Amino acid sequence: MHEESIAKAILNQIREHIADLPQDTIKQPAATQRVASVTVSCGEFSGVESSLLFLSLARLCRASTQFAGCDCHVNSVPVIVRCNVCHSQFTLVN
């Protein structure tokens, strides 16, 4: 399941972002820093199963000290199309 590797990549990007923060903006020593929540938006036609991504994120967060107790959220974003002729909008369904 590629959602696992996507979840790992997301958490690695968060770690890199935290490491790049100016040290004067961080109020806690690095060893005690925790991520409070992770929210990801996943497009309907992205090829990613949002429920599997959520499970992978939650499992990986539980296994990591830096992400322990972190709230994980995966939002599914629908594909909304608009007709150029009649200007009506509708949601595409797989």
HTML snippet that shows the backbone in 3Dmol.js (N, CA, C, O; Angstrom):
<script src="https://3Dmol.org/build/3Dmol-min.js"></script>
<div id="view" style="width:600px;height:400px;position:relative"></div>
<script>
const pdb = `
ATOM      1  N   MET A   1       0.847  -1.178   0.000  1.00  0.00           N
ATOM      2  CA  MET A   1       0.000   0.000   0.000  1.00  0.00           C
ATOM      3  C   MET A   1       0.889   1.237   0.000  1.00  0.00           C
ATOM      4  O   MET A   1       1.714   1.408   0.897  1.00  0.00           O
ATOM      5  N   HIS A   2       0.729   2.088  -0.984  1.00  0.00           N
ATOM      6  CA  HIS A   2       1.591   3.252  -1.105  1.00  0.00           C
ATOM      7  C   HIS A   2       1.209   4.373  -0.142  1.00  0.00           C
ATOM      8  O   HIS A   2       1.960   5.336   0.006  1.00  0.00           O
ATOM      9  N   GLU A   3       0.066   4.266   0.506  1.00  0.00           N
ATOM     10  CA  GLU A   3      -0.322   5.266   1.504  1.00  0.00           C
ATOM     11  C   GLU A   3       0.682   5.305   2.658  1.00  0.00           C
ATOM     12  O   GLU A   3       0.923   6.358   3.249  1.00  0.00           O
ATOM     13  N   GLU A   4       1.260   4.150   2.968  1.00  0.00           N
ATOM     14  CA  GLU A   4       2.272   4.077   4.033  1.00  0.00           C
ATOM     15  C   GLU A   4       3.484   4.935   3.683  1.00  0.00           C
ATOM     16  O   GLU A   4       3.971   5.696   4.520  1.00  0.00           O
ATOM     17  N   SER A   5       3.968   4.815   2.459  1.00  0.00           N
ATOM     18  CA  SER A   5       5.141   5.606   2.062  1.00  0.00           C
ATOM     19  C   SER A   5       4.784   7.095   1.959  1.00  0.00           C
ATOM     20  O   SER A   5       5.624   7.951   2.237  1.00  0.00           O
ATOM     21  N   ILE A   6       3.566   7.401   1.569  1.00  0.00           N
ATOM     22  CA  ILE A   6       3.121   8.792   1.525  1.00  0.00           C
ATOM     23  C   ILE A   6       3.069   9.359   2.944  1.00  0.00           C
ATOM     24  O   ILE A   6       3.500  10.489   3.177  1.00  0.00           O
ATOM     25  N   ALA A   7       2.546   8.587   3.884  1.00  0.00           N
ATOM     26  CA  ALA A   7       2.482   9.025   5.283  1.00  0.00           C
ATOM     27  C   ALA A   7       3.889   9.261   5.834  1.00  0.00           C
ATOM     28  O   ALA A   7       4.122  10.251   6.527  1.00  0.00           O
ATOM     29  N   LYS A   8       4.817   8.368   5.535  1.00  0.00           N
ATOM     30  CA  LYS A   8       6.206   8.545   5.981  1.00  0.00           C
ATOM     31  C   LYS A   8       6.797   9.818   5.395  1.00  0.00           C
ATOM     32  O   LYS A   8       7.479  10.569   6.093  1.00  0.00           O
ATOM     33  N   ALA A   9       6.537  10.062   4.117  1.00  0.00           N
ATOM     34  CA  ALA A   9       7.057  11.263   3.461  1.00  0.00           C
ATOM     35  C   ALA A   9       6.473  12.532   4.089  1.00  0.00           C
ATOM     36  O   ALA A   9       7.185  13.522   4.260  1.00  0.00           O
ATOM     37  N   ILE A  10       5.195  12.508   4.428  1.00  0.00           N
ATOM     38  CA  ILE A  10       4.552  13.664   5.065  1.00  0.00           C
ATOM     39  C   ILE A  10       5.212  13.957   6.402  1.00  0.00           C
ATOM     40  O   ILE A  10       5.548  15.105   6.694  1.00  0.00           O
ATOM     41  N   LEU A  11       5.400  12.923   7.216  1.00  0.00           N
ATOM     42  CA  LEU A  11       6.018  13.117   8.529  1.00  0.00           C
ATOM     43  C   LEU A  11       7.469  13.577   8.397  1.00  0.00           C
ATOM     44  O   LEU A  11       7.935  14.393   9.192  1.00  0.00           O
ATOM     45  N   ASN A  12       8.175  13.064   7.408  1.00  0.00           N
ATOM     46  CA  ASN A  12       9.559  13.506   7.184  1.00  0.00           C
ATOM     47  C   ASN A  12       9.602  14.984   6.776  1.00  0.00           C
ATOM     48  O   ASN A  12      10.490  15.723   7.202  1.00  0.00           O
ATOM     49  N   GLN A  13       8.643  15.407   5.953  1.00  0.00           N
ATOM     50  CA  GLN A  13       8.591  16.822   5.571  1.00  0.00           C
ATOM     51  C   GLN A  13       8.311  17.709   6.781  1.00  0.00           C
ATOM     52  O   GLN A  13       8.863  18.804   6.892  1.00  0.00           O
ATOM     53  N   ILE A  14       7.460  17.240   7.680  1.00  0.00           N
ATOM     54  CA  ILE A  14       7.170  18.005   8.906  1.00  0.00           C
ATOM     55  C   ILE A  14       8.431  18.097   9.755  1.00  0.00           C
ATOM     56  O   ILE A  14       8.754  19.166  10.271  1.00  0.00           O
ATOM     57  N   ARG A  15       9.147  16.980   9.903  1.00  0.00           N
ATOM     58  CA  ARG A  15      10.403  16.988  10.671  1.00  0.00           C
ATOM     59  C   ARG A  15      11.407  17.979  10.067  1.00  0.00           C
ATOM     60  O   ARG A  15      12.050  18.737  10.792  1.00  0.00           O
ATOM     61  N   GLU A  16      11.533  17.965   8.747  1.00  0.00           N
ATOM     62  CA  GLU A  16      12.461  18.884   8.076  1.00  0.00           C
ATOM     63  C   GLU A  16      12.052  20.334   8.286  1.00  0.00           C
ATOM     64  O   GLU A  16      12.893  21.205   8.510  1.00  0.00           O
ATOM     65  N   HIS A  17      10.753  20.577   8.210  1.00  0.00           N
ATOM     66  CA  HIS A  17      10.259  21.938   8.425  1.00  0.00           C
ATOM     67  C   HIS A  17      10.571  22.403   9.848  1.00  0.00           C
ATOM     68  O   HIS A  17      11.004  23.538  10.047  1.00  0.00           O
ATOM     69  N   ILE A  18      10.356  21.545  10.823  1.00  0.00           N
ATOM     70  CA  ILE A  18      10.638  21.896  12.215  1.00  0.00           C
ATOM     71  C   ILE A  18      12.130  22.167  12.396  1.00  0.00           C
ATOM     72  O   ILE A  18      12.514  23.109  13.089  1.00  0.00           O
ATOM     73  N   ALA A  19      12.964  21.346  11.775  1.00  0.00           N
ATOM     74  CA  ALA A  19      14.417  21.523  11.887  1.00  0.00           C
ATOM     75  C   ALA A  19      14.874  22.843  11.265  1.00  0.00           C
ATOM     76  O   ALA A  19      15.879  23.414  11.687  1.00  0.00           O
ATOM     77  N   ASP A  20      14.136  23.329  10.262  1.00  0.00           N
ATOM     78  CA  ASP A  20      14.497  24.574   9.577  1.00  0.00           C
ATOM     79  C   ASP A  20      13.973  25.828  10.279  1.00  0.00           C
ATOM     80  O   ASP A  20      14.336  26.942   9.900  1.00  0.00           O
ATOM     81  N   LEU A  21      13.128  25.663  11.292  1.00  0.00           N
ATOM     82  CA  LEU A  21      12.594  26.828  11.994  1.00  0.00           C
ATOM     83  C   LEU A  21      13.712  27.558  12.727  1.00  0.00           C
ATOM     84  O   LEU A  21      14.611  26.919  13.274  1.00  0.00           O
ATOM     85  N   PRO A  22      13.669  28.896  12.747  1.00  0.00           N
ATOM     86  CA  PRO A  22      14.670  29.636  13.523  1.00  0.00           C
ATOM     87  C   PRO A  22      14.575  29.239  14.991  1.00  0.00           C
ATOM     88  O   PRO A  22      13.480  29.156  15.545  1.00  0.00           O
ATOM     89  N   GLN A  23      15.700  28.998  15.608  1.00  0.00           N
ATOM     90  CA  GLN A  23      15.717  28.495  16.980  1.00  0.00           C
ATOM     91  C   GLN A  23      15.084  29.461  17.981  1.00  0.00           C
ATOM     92  O   GLN A  23      14.592  29.027  19.023  1.00  0.00           O
ATOM     93  N   ASP A  24      15.087  30.760  17.683  1.00  0.00           N
ATOM     94  CA  ASP A  24      14.488  31.714  18.619  1.00  0.00           C
ATOM     95  C   ASP A  24      12.957  31.668  18.604  1.00  0.00           C
ATOM     96  O   ASP A  24      12.322  32.252  19.483  1.00  0.00           O
ATOM     97  N   THR A  25      12.351  30.987  17.626  1.00  0.00           N
ATOM     98  CA  THR A  25      10.888  30.855  17.598  1.00  0.00           C
ATOM     99  C   THR A  25      10.421  29.606  18.342  1.00  0.00           C
ATOM    100  O   THR A  25       9.226  29.439  18.586  1.00  0.00           O
ATOM    101  N   ILE A  26      11.354  28.734  18.700  1.00  0.00           N
ATOM    102  CA  ILE A  26      11.012  27.483  19.372  1.00  0.00           C
ATOM    103  C   ILE A  26      11.239  27.655  20.866  1.00  0.00           C
ATOM    104  O   ILE A  26      12.342  27.979  21.306  1.00  0.00           O
ATOM    105  N   LYS A  27      10.187  27.436  21.636  1.00  0.00           N
ATOM    106  CA  LYS A  27      10.242  27.680  23.072  1.00  0.00           C
ATOM    107  C   LYS A  27      10.660  26.459  23.883  1.00  0.00           C
ATOM    108  O   LYS A  27      10.959  26.580  25.070  1.00  0.00           O
ATOM    109  N   GLN A  28      10.683  25.282  23.255  1.00  0.00           N
ATOM    110  CA  GLN A  28      11.033  24.063  23.961  1.00  0.00           C
ATOM    111  C   GLN A  28      12.346  23.504  23.418  1.00  0.00           C
ATOM    112  O   GLN A  28      12.680  23.720  22.253  1.00  0.00           O
ATOM    113  N   PRO A  29      13.091  22.784  24.265  1.00  0.00           N
ATOM    114  CA  PRO A  29      14.273  22.087  23.749  1.00  0.00           C
ATOM    115  C   PRO A  29      13.850  21.035  22.721  1.00  0.00           C
ATOM    116  O   PRO A  29      12.750  20.491  22.807  1.00  0.00           O
ATOM    117  N   ALA A  30      14.707  20.754  21.767  1.00  0.00           N
ATOM    118  CA  ALA A  30      14.377  19.827  20.673  1.00  0.00           C
ATOM    119  C   ALA A  30      13.886  18.479  21.183  1.00  0.00           C
ATOM    120  O   ALA A  30      12.997  17.882  20.576  1.00  0.00           O
ATOM    121  N   ALA A  31      14.435  17.996  22.266  1.00  0.00           N
ATOM    122  CA  ALA A  31      14.069  16.671  22.777  1.00  0.00           C
ATOM    123  C   ALA A  31      12.642  16.612  23.289  1.00  0.00           C
ATOM    124  O   ALA A  31      12.064  15.527  23.364  1.00  0.00           O
ATOM    125  N   THR A  32      12.056  17.756  23.644  1.00  0.00           N
ATOM    126  CA  THR A  32      10.702  17.742  24.205  1.00  0.00           C
ATOM    127  C   THR A  32       9.651  18.289  23.241  1.00  0.00           C
ATOM    128  O   THR A  32       8.477  18.371  23.602  1.00  0.00           O
ATOM    129  N   GLN A  33      10.042  18.658  22.042  1.00  0.00           N
ATOM    130  CA  GLN A  33       9.080  19.188  21.076  1.00  0.00           C
ATOM    131  C   GLN A  33       8.118  18.105  20.612  1.00  0.00           C
ATOM    132  O   GLN A  33       8.522  16.972  20.351  1.00  0.00           O
ATOM    133  N   ARG A  34       6.852  18.462  20.513  1.00  0.00           N
ATOM    134  CA  ARG A  34       5.830  17.535  20.049  1.00  0.00           C
ATOM    135  C   ARG A  34       4.978  18.219  18.991  1.00  0.00           C
ATOM    136  O   ARG A  34       4.745  19.426  19.053  1.00  0.00           O
ATOM    137  N   VAL A  35       4.521  17.451  18.035  1.00  0.00           N
ATOM    138  CA  VAL A  35       3.593  17.944  17.034  1.00  0.00           C
ATOM    139  C   VAL A  35       2.188  17.683  17.565  1.00  0.00           C
ATOM    140  O   VAL A  35       1.873  16.560  17.958  1.00  0.00           O
ATOM    141  N   ALA A  36       1.353  18.701  17.579  1.00  0.00           N
ATOM    142  CA  ALA A  36       0.011  18.577  18.150  1.00  0.00           C
ATOM    143  C   ALA A  36      -0.974  17.934  17.185  1.00  0.00           C
ATOM    144  O   ALA A  36      -1.804  17.120  17.591  1.00  0.00           O
ATOM    145  N   SER A  37      -0.885  18.300  15.894  1.00  0.00           N
ATOM    146  CA  SER A  37      -1.818  17.730  14.930  1.00  0.00           C
ATOM    147  C   SER A  37      -1.233  17.787  13.520  1.00  0.00           C
ATOM    148  O   SER A  37      -0.380  18.616  13.201  1.00  0.00           O
ATOM    149  N   VAL A  38      -1.726  16.877  12.700  1.00  0.00           N
ATOM    150  CA  VAL A  38      -1.355  16.817  11.291  1.00  0.00           C
ATOM    151  C   VAL A  38      -2.658  16.756  10.500  1.00  0.00           C
ATOM    152  O   VAL A  38      -3.495  15.885  10.736  1.00  0.00           O
ATOM    153  N   THR A  39      -2.825  17.688   9.560  1.00  0.00           N
ATOM    154  CA  THR A  39      -4.005  17.696   8.710  1.00  0.00           C
ATOM    155  C   THR A  39      -3.550  17.670   7.255  1.00  0.00           C
ATOM    156  O   THR A  39      -2.731  18.484   6.829  1.00  0.00           O
ATOM    157  N   VAL A  40      -4.097  16.720   6.504  1.00  0.00           N
ATOM    158  CA  VAL A  40      -3.729  16.533   5.106  1.00  0.00           C
ATOM    159  C   VAL A  40      -5.010  16.562   4.275  1.00  0.00           C
ATOM    160  O   VAL A  40      -6.027  15.986   4.661  1.00  0.00           O
ATOM    161  N   SER A  41      -4.944  17.232   3.143  1.00  0.00           N
ATOM    162  CA  SER A  41      -6.058  17.208   2.192  1.00  0.00           C
ATOM    163  C   SER A  41      -5.679  16.294   1.045  1.00  0.00           C
ATOM    164  O   SER A  41      -4.565  16.347   0.525  1.00  0.00           O
ATOM    165  N   CYS A  42      -6.628  15.456   0.662  1.00  0.00           N
ATOM    166  CA  CYS A  42      -6.377  14.425  -0.344  1.00  0.00           C
ATOM    167  C   CYS A  42      -7.442  14.531  -1.431  1.00  0.00           C
ATOM    168  O   CYS A  42      -8.631  14.361  -1.161  1.00  0.00           O
ATOM    169  N   GLY A  43      -7.011  14.812  -2.662  1.00  0.00           N
ATOM    170  CA  GLY A  43      -7.944  14.960  -3.772  1.00  0.00           C
ATOM    171  C   GLY A  43      -8.615  13.646  -4.123  1.00  0.00           C
ATOM    172  O   GLY A  43      -8.016  12.575  -4.022  1.00  0.00           O
ATOM    173  N   GLU A  44      -9.857  13.748  -4.534  1.00  0.00           N
ATOM    174  CA  GLU A  44     -10.672  12.570  -4.852  1.00  0.00           C
ATOM    175  C   GLU A  44     -10.026  11.669  -5.893  1.00  0.00           C
ATOM    176  O   GLU A  44     -10.109  10.445  -5.781  1.00  0.00           O
ATOM    177  N   PHE A  45      -9.384  12.248  -6.905  1.00  0.00           N
ATOM    178  CA  PHE A  45      -8.780  11.464  -7.981  1.00  0.00           C
ATOM    179  C   PHE A  45      -7.261  11.360  -7.843  1.00  0.00           C
ATOM    180  O   PHE A  45      -6.568  11.120  -8.832  1.00  0.00           O
ATOM    181  N   SER A  46      -6.739  11.534  -6.638  1.00  0.00           N
ATOM    182  CA  SER A  46      -5.291  11.518  -6.425  1.00  0.00           C
ATOM    183  C   SER A  46      -4.691  10.117  -6.475  1.00  0.00           C
ATOM    184  O   SER A  46      -3.476   9.961  -6.593  1.00  0.00           O
ATOM    185  N   GLY A  47      -5.532   9.114  -6.387  1.00  0.00           N
ATOM    186  CA  GLY A  47      -5.023   7.748  -6.341  1.00  0.00           C
ATOM    187  C   GLY A  47      -4.644   7.322  -4.936  1.00  0.00           C
ATOM    188  O   GLY A  47      -4.075   6.249  -4.736  1.00  0.00           O
ATOM    189  N   VAL A  48      -4.956   8.157  -3.971  1.00  0.00           N
ATOM    190  CA  VAL A  48      -4.655   7.862  -2.568  1.00  0.00           C
ATOM    191  C   VAL A  48      -5.971   7.580  -1.856  1.00  0.00           C
ATOM    192  O   VAL A  48      -6.918   8.361  -1.946  1.00  0.00           O
ATOM    193  N   GLU A  49      -6.017   6.468  -1.154  1.00  0.00           N
ATOM    194  CA  GLU A  49      -7.200   6.116  -0.370  1.00  0.00           C
ATOM    195  C   GLU A  49      -7.106   6.850   0.967  1.00  0.00           C
ATOM    196  O   GLU A  49      -6.258   6.520   1.797  1.00  0.00           O
ATOM    197  N   SER A  50      -7.973   7.845   1.179  1.00  0.00           N
ATOM    198  CA  SER A  50      -7.859   8.712   2.354  1.00  0.00           C
ATOM    199  C   SER A  50      -7.965   7.948   3.673  1.00  0.00           C
ATOM    200  O   SER A  50      -7.288   8.301   4.639  1.00  0.00           O
ATOM    201  N   SER A  51      -8.788   6.923   3.731  1.00  0.00           N
ATOM    202  CA  SER A  51      -8.914   6.165   4.988  1.00  0.00           C
ATOM    203  C   SER A  51      -7.627   5.388   5.290  1.00  0.00           C
ATOM    204  O   SER A  51      -7.230   5.272   6.450  1.00  0.00           O
ATOM    205  N   LEU A  52      -6.977   4.857   4.251  1.00  0.00           N
ATOM    206  CA  LEU A  52      -5.712   4.148   4.459  1.00  0.00           C
ATOM    207  C   LEU A  52      -4.591   5.118   4.821  1.00  0.00           C
ATOM    208  O   LEU A  52      -3.721   4.792   5.628  1.00  0.00           O
ATOM    209  N   LEU A  53      -4.611   6.308   4.227  1.00  0.00           N
ATOM    210  CA  LEU A  53      -3.621   7.320   4.583  1.00  0.00           C
ATOM    211  C   LEU A  53      -3.788   7.721   6.044  1.00  0.00           C
ATOM    212  O   LEU A  53      -2.803   7.878   6.765  1.00  0.00           O
ATOM    213  N   PHE A  54      -5.026   7.884   6.476  1.00  0.00           N
ATOM    214  CA  PHE A  54      -5.289   8.214   7.875  1.00  0.00           C
ATOM    215  C   PHE A  54      -4.750   7.134   8.808  1.00  0.00           C
ATOM    216  O   PHE A  54      -4.076   7.439   9.793  1.00  0.00           O
ATOM    217  N   LEU A  55      -5.046   5.875   8.498  1.00  0.00           N
ATOM    218  CA  LEU A  55      -4.572   4.770   9.346  1.00  0.00           C
ATOM    219  C   LEU A  55      -3.047   4.729   9.393  1.00  0.00           C
ATOM    220  O   LEU A  55      -2.466   4.513  10.457  1.00  0.00           O
ATOM    221  N   SER A  56      -2.399   4.932   8.258  1.00  0.00           N
ATOM    222  CA  SER A  56      -0.941   4.933   8.211  1.00  0.00           C
ATOM    223  C   SER A  56      -0.366   6.083   9.028  1.00  0.00           C
ATOM    224  O   SER A  56       0.574   5.893   9.800  1.00  0.00           O
ATOM    225  N   LEU A  57      -0.931   7.273   8.860  1.00  0.00           N
ATOM    226  CA  LEU A  57      -0.465   8.424   9.635  1.00  0.00           C
ATOM    227  C   LEU A  57      -0.625   8.190  11.137  1.00  0.00           C
ATOM    228  O   LEU A  57       0.293   8.444  11.917  1.00  0.00           O
ATOM    229  N   ALA A  58      -1.796   7.705  11.527  1.00  0.00           N
ATOM    230  CA  ALA A  58      -2.063   7.472  12.948  1.00  0.00           C
ATOM    231  C   ALA A  58      -1.104   6.444  13.529  1.00  0.00           C
ATOM    232  O   ALA A  58      -0.602   6.625  14.638  1.00  0.00           O
ATOM    233  N   ARG A  59      -0.842   5.368  12.795  1.00  0.00           N
ATOM    234  CA  ARG A  59       0.062   4.331  13.284  1.00  0.00           C
ATOM    235  C   ARG A  59       1.488   4.854  13.398  1.00  0.00           C
ATOM    236  O   ARG A  59       2.164   4.604  14.396  1.00  0.00           O
ATOM    237  N   LEU A  60       1.945   5.573  12.385  1.00  0.00           N
ATOM    238  CA  LEU A  60       3.305   6.111  12.409  1.00  0.00           C
ATOM    239  C   LEU A  60       3.464   7.169  13.501  1.00  0.00           C
ATOM    240  O   LEU A  60       4.526   7.264  14.117  1.00  0.00           O
ATOM    241  N   CYS A  61       2.428   7.959  13.746  1.00  0.00           N
ATOM    242  CA  CYS A  61       2.497   8.959  14.814  1.00  0.00           C
ATOM    243  C   CYS A  61       2.592   8.302  16.182  1.00  0.00           C
ATOM    244  O   CYS A  61       3.334   8.769  17.046  1.00  0.00           O
ATOM    245  N   ARG A  62       1.850   7.228  16.383  1.00  0.00           N
ATOM    246  CA  ARG A  62       1.917   6.517  17.673  1.00  0.00           C
ATOM    247  C   ARG A  62       3.303   5.940  17.907  1.00  0.00           C
ATOM    248  O   ARG A  62       3.737   5.825  19.053  1.00  0.00           O
ATOM    249  N   ALA A  63       3.999   5.578  16.847  1.00  0.00           N
ATOM    250  CA  ALA A  63       5.314   4.947  16.964  1.00  0.00           C
ATOM    251  C   ALA A  63       6.451   5.961  17.093  1.00  0.00           C
ATOM    252  O   ALA A  63       7.604   5.568  17.272  1.00  0.00           O
ATOM    253  N   SER A  64       6.150   7.251  17.005  1.00  0.00           N
ATOM    254  CA  SER A  64       7.182   8.279  17.031  1.00  0.00           C
ATOM    255  C   SER A  64       7.046   9.153  18.269  1.00  0.00           C
ATOM    256  O   SER A  64       5.943   9.579  18.613  1.00  0.00           O
ATOM    257  N   THR A  65       8.156   9.418  18.934  1.00  0.00           N
ATOM    258  CA  THR A  65       8.139  10.274  20.118  1.00  0.00           C
ATOM    259  C   THR A  65       7.682  11.687  19.764  1.00  0.00           C
ATOM    260  O   THR A  65       6.887  12.283  20.491  1.00  0.00           O
ATOM    261  N   GLN A  66       8.177  12.217  18.665  1.00  0.00           N
ATOM    262  CA  GLN A  66       7.858  13.584  18.281  1.00  0.00           C
ATOM    263  C   GLN A  66       6.383  13.757  17.909  1.00  0.00           C
ATOM    264  O   GLN A  66       5.836  14.850  18.052  1.00  0.00           O
ATOM    265  N   PHE A  67       5.734  12.687  17.432  1.00  0.00           N
ATOM    266  CA  PHE A  67       4.336  12.759  17.003  1.00  0.00           C
ATOM    267  C   PHE A  67       3.385  12.036  17.967  1.00  0.00           C
ATOM    268  O   PHE A  67       2.192  11.936  17.681  1.00  0.00           O
ATOM    269  N   ALA A  68       3.882  11.537  19.091  1.00  0.00           N
ATOM    270  CA  ALA A  68       3.043  10.801  20.044  1.00  0.00           C
ATOM    271  C   ALA A  68       1.893  11.685  20.527  1.00  0.00           C
ATOM    272  O   ALA A  68       2.109  12.828  20.930  1.00  0.00           O
ATOM    273  N   GLY A  69       0.688  11.158  20.484  1.00  0.00           N
ATOM    274  CA  GLY A  69      -0.493  11.899  20.919  1.00  0.00           C
ATOM    275  C   GLY A  69      -1.001  12.902  19.900  1.00  0.00           C
ATOM    276  O   GLY A  69      -1.929  13.661  20.179  1.00  0.00           O
ATOM    277  N   CYS A  70      -0.410  12.908  18.744  1.00  0.00           N
ATOM    278  CA  CYS A  70      -0.765  13.834  17.673  1.00  0.00           C
ATOM    279  C   CYS A  70      -2.150  13.485  17.100  1.00  0.00           C
ATOM    280  O   CYS A  70      -2.457  12.313  16.884  1.00  0.00           O
ATOM    281  N   ASP A  71      -2.972  14.497  16.860  1.00  0.00           N
ATOM    282  CA  ASP A  71      -4.256  14.293  16.192  1.00  0.00           C
ATOM    283  C   ASP A  71      -4.014  14.266  14.685  1.00  0.00           C
ATOM    284  O   ASP A  71      -3.388  15.173  14.136  1.00  0.00           O
ATOM    285  N   CYS A  72      -4.505  13.236  14.027  1.00  0.00           N
ATOM    286  CA  CYS A  72      -4.347  13.105  12.576  1.00  0.00           C
ATOM    287  C   CYS A  72      -5.698  13.312  11.901  1.00  0.00           C
ATOM    288  O   CYS A  72      -6.722  12.785  12.338  1.00  0.00           O
ATOM    289  N   HIS A  73      -5.673  14.091  10.826  1.00  0.00           N
ATOM    290  CA  HIS A  73      -6.885  14.359  10.054  1.00  0.00           C
ATOM    291  C   HIS A  73      -6.550  14.266   8.576  1.00  0.00           C
ATOM    292  O   HIS A  73      -5.556  14.834   8.123  1.00  0.00           O
ATOM    293  N   VAL A  74      -7.375  13.553   7.824  1.00  0.00           N
ATOM    294  CA  VAL A  74      -7.223  13.491   6.378  1.00  0.00           C
ATOM    295  C   VAL A  74      -8.556  13.936   5.773  1.00  0.00           C
ATOM    296  O   VAL A  74      -9.578  13.267   5.927  1.00  0.00           O
ATOM    297  N   ASN A  75      -8.524  15.067   5.090  1.00  0.00           N
ATOM    298  CA  ASN A  75      -9.719  15.614   4.451  1.00  0.00           C
ATOM    299  C   ASN A  75      -9.763  15.147   3.005  1.00  0.00           C
ATOM    300  O   ASN A  75      -8.775  15.255   2.280  1.00  0.00           O
ATOM    301  N   SER A  76     -10.884  14.641   2.599  1.00  0.00           N
ATOM    302  CA  SER A  76     -11.075  14.237   1.217  1.00  0.00           C
ATOM    303  C   SER A  76     -11.649  15.421   0.446  1.00  0.00           C
ATOM    304  O   SER A  76     -12.695  15.959   0.809  1.00  0.00           O
ATOM    305  N   VAL A  77     -10.961  15.820  -0.613  1.00  0.00           N
ATOM    306  CA  VAL A  77     -11.371  16.985  -1.395  1.00  0.00           C
ATOM    307  C   VAL A  77     -12.043  16.507  -2.675  1.00  0.00           C
ATOM    308  O   VAL A  77     -11.422  15.804  -3.473  1.00  0.00           O
ATOM    309  N   PRO A  78     -13.304  16.880  -2.882  1.00  0.00           N
ATOM    310  CA  PRO A  78     -13.999  16.444  -4.098  1.00  0.00           C
ATOM    311  C   PRO A  78     -13.498  17.203  -5.327  1.00  0.00           C
ATOM    312  O   PRO A  78     -12.907  18.276  -5.213  1.00  0.00           O
ATOM    313  N   VAL A  79     -13.742  16.634  -6.480  1.00  0.00           N
ATOM    314  CA  VAL A  79     -13.441  17.301  -7.739  1.00  0.00           C
ATOM    315  C   VAL A  79     -14.706  18.044  -8.176  1.00  0.00           C
ATOM    316  O   VAL A  79     -15.739  17.425  -8.432  1.00  0.00           O
ATOM    317  N   ILE A  80     -14.616  19.347  -8.258  1.00  0.00           N
ATOM    318  CA  ILE A  80     -15.760  20.161  -8.659  1.00  0.00           C
ATOM    319  C   ILE A  80     -15.458  20.721 -10.049  1.00  0.00           C
ATOM    320  O   ILE A  80     -14.428  21.359 -10.269  1.00  0.00           O
ATOM    321  N   VAL A  81     -16.365  20.471 -10.970  1.00  0.00           N
ATOM    322  CA  VAL A  81     -16.194  20.953 -12.337  1.00  0.00           C
ATOM    323  C   VAL A  81     -17.262  21.993 -12.651  1.00  0.00           C
ATOM    324  O   VAL A  81     -18.342  22.011 -12.060  1.00  0.00           O
ATOM    325  N   ARG A  82     -16.924  22.849 -13.592  1.00  0.00           N
ATOM    326  CA  ARG A  82     -17.839  23.924 -13.967  1.00  0.00           C
ATOM    327  C   ARG A  82     -17.963  23.938 -15.483  1.00  0.00           C
ATOM    328  O   ARG A  82     -16.961  23.920 -16.199  1.00  0.00           O
ATOM    329  N   CYS A  83     -19.162  23.970 -15.951  1.00  0.00           N
ATOM    330  CA  CYS A  83     -19.444  24.013 -17.379  1.00  0.00           C
ATOM    331  C   CYS A  83     -19.239  25.448 -17.882  1.00  0.00           C
ATOM    332  O   CYS A  83     -19.813  26.393 -17.341  1.00  0.00           O
ATOM    333  N   ASN A  84     -18.420  25.592 -18.914  1.00  0.00           N
ATOM    334  CA  ASN A  84     -18.173  26.920 -19.482  1.00  0.00           C
ATOM    335  C   ASN A  84     -19.376  27.455 -20.258  1.00  0.00           C
ATOM    336  O   ASN A  84     -19.478  28.659 -20.493  1.00  0.00           O
ATOM    337  N   VAL A  85     -20.276  26.572 -20.650  1.00  0.00           N
ATOM    338  CA  VAL A  85     -21.431  26.986 -21.439  1.00  0.00           C
ATOM    339  C   VAL A  85     -22.567  27.462 -20.536  1.00  0.00           C
ATOM    340  O   VAL A  85     -23.055  28.584 -20.674  1.00  0.00           O
ATOM    341  N   CYS A  86     -22.984  26.589 -19.602  1.00  0.00           N
ATOM    342  CA  CYS A  86     -24.136  26.938 -18.758  1.00  0.00           C
ATOM    343  C   CYS A  86     -23.737  27.422 -17.365  1.00  0.00           C
ATOM    344  O   CYS A  86     -24.589  27.860 -16.593  1.00  0.00           O
ATOM    345  N   HIS A  87     -22.437  27.345 -17.040  1.00  0.00           N
ATOM    346  CA  HIS A  87     -21.889  27.822 -15.771  1.00  0.00           C
ATOM    347  C   HIS A  87     -22.378  27.060 -14.552  1.00  0.00           C
ATOM    348  O   HIS A  87     -22.239  27.537 -13.426  1.00  0.00           O
ATOM    349  N   SER A  88     -22.946  25.888 -14.762  1.00  0.00           N
ATOM    350  CA  SER A  88     -23.358  25.088 -13.609  1.00  0.00           C
ATOM    351  C   SER A  88     -22.145  24.342 -13.076  1.00  0.00           C
ATOM    352  O   SER A  88     -21.216  24.026 -13.819  1.00  0.00           O
ATOM    353  N   GLN A  89     -22.170  24.067 -11.785  1.00  0.00           N
ATOM    354  CA  GLN A  89     -21.094  23.330 -11.127  1.00  0.00           C
ATOM    355  C   GLN A  89     -21.650  22.020 -10.599  1.00  0.00           C
ATOM    356  O   GLN A  89     -22.806  21.938 -10.184  1.00  0.00           O
ATOM    357  N   PHE A  90     -20.809  21.000 -10.622  1.00  0.00           N
ATOM    358  CA  PHE A  90     -21.196  19.721 -10.033  1.00  0.00           C
ATOM    359  C   PHE A  90     -19.958  18.970  -9.603  1.00  0.00           C
ATOM    360  O   PHE A  90     -18.848  19.251 -10.055  1.00  0.00           O
ATOM    361  N   THR A  91     -20.166  18.025  -8.736  1.00  0.00           N
ATOM    362  CA  THR A  91     -19.070  17.210  -8.210  1.00  0.00           C
ATOM    363  C   THR A  91     -18.929  15.954  -9.037  1.00  0.00           C
ATOM    364  O   THR A  91     -19.900  15.237  -9.279  1.00  0.00           O
ATOM    365  N   LEU A  92     -17.708  15.699  -9.466  1.00  0.00           N
ATOM    366  CA  LEU A  92     -17.435  14.460 -10.204  1.00  0.00           C
ATOM    367  C   LEU A  92     -17.344  13.312  -9.222  1.00  0.00           C
ATOM    368  O   LEU A  92     -16.756  13.440  -8.148  1.00  0.00           O
ATOM    369  N   VAL A  93     -17.923  12.207  -9.595  1.00  0.00           N
ATOM    370  CA  VAL A  93     -17.880  11.003  -8.761  1.00  0.00           C
ATOM    371  C   VAL A  93     -17.167   9.933  -9.559  1.00  0.00           C
ATOM    372  O   VAL A  93     -17.404   9.772 -10.756  1.00  0.00           O
ATOM    373  N   ASN A  94     -16.291   9.202  -8.888  1.00  0.00           N
ATOM    374  CA  ASN A  94     -15.497   8.155  -9.540  1.00  0.00           C
ATOM    375  C   ASN A  94     -16.341   7.226 -10.369  1.00  0.00           C
ATOM    376  O   ASN A  94     -15.816   6.294 -10.978  1.00  0.00           O
TER     377      ASN A  94
END
`;
const viewer = $3Dmol.createViewer("view");
viewer.addModel(pdb, "pdb");
viewer.setStyle({}, {cartoon: {color: "spectrum"}});
viewer.zoomTo();
viewer.render();
</script>
